[in-house]
Amino acid sequence: MIKRFAIMSVIVILLGLGTIVWFRTSSTKTLAEPVVIHKQEGNFILHMRMENNTEGFRVLHSLEYVGEKPITITHRTPLTYLSFGARKSNFTGSPISKTIQPGDIYRTTPTRKVFKPLENGSNTLYIHCQFIADEEVINIKIEKNVNIQ
């Protein structure tokens, strides 16, 4: 009797664990295809790539300077703010200054961004990169439809 109860308990636990693993793997949202974006504003080009990884997807971005002389830029963190479904930006971190040379590509420290659950199909991604160069505020704004599956 105890042996039968132990075997049934193990079977129920294994079925429960299998169900949890199945739910977690089937609920992971992924990109239908990698997203690559390049947008130039003045002497700066924002490069961005979104790709799938084991935790959903990751975002890589950098700012390229194509001017002719060294320049110092100042920005608050994050340099580039991403949001799905809402056109909002939240630059609240401490100011950072960086002198960059012509041809330099500036990569900030990557931050982990967790997005609320996304719907399958087309989702609008809003991107806002903001910094100050030569006492001028530069805003690079991009709106892109991203397919989630």
URLIN-V633611 format. One record per backbone hydrogen bond with DSSP energy under -1.0 kcal/mol. NH is the residue of the N-H (numbers start at 1). CO is the residue of the C=O. Records with the same first field share a line. If there is no record, write none. Layout:
NH = CO + CO
//
This chain:
5 = 1
6 = 2
7 = 3
8 = 4
9 = 5
10 = 6
11 = 7
12 = 8
13 = 9
14 = 10
15 = 11
16 = 12
17 = 13
18 = 14
19 = 15
20 = 16
21 = 17
22 = 18
23 = 19
24 = 20
25 = 21
26 = 22
27 = 23
32 = 147
35 = 50
37 = 48
39 = 46
41 = 44
44 = 41
45 = 64
46 = 39
47 = 62
48 = 37
49 = 60
50 = 35
51 = 58
53 = 56
56 = 53
58 = 51
60 = 49
62 = 47
63 = 106
64 = 45
65 = 104
66 = 43
71 = 100
73 = 98
74 = 132
75 = 96
81 = 128
83 = 126
85 = 124
88 = 86
92 = 90
93 = 77
96 = 75
98 = 73
100 = 71
103 = 65
104 = 101
106 = 63
121 = 148
123 = 146
125 = 144
126 = 83
127 = 142
128 = 81
129 = 140
130 = 79
131 = 138
132 = 74
133 = 136
136 = 133
138 = 131
140 = 129
142 = 127
144 = 125
146 = 123
148 = 121
149 = 30
//
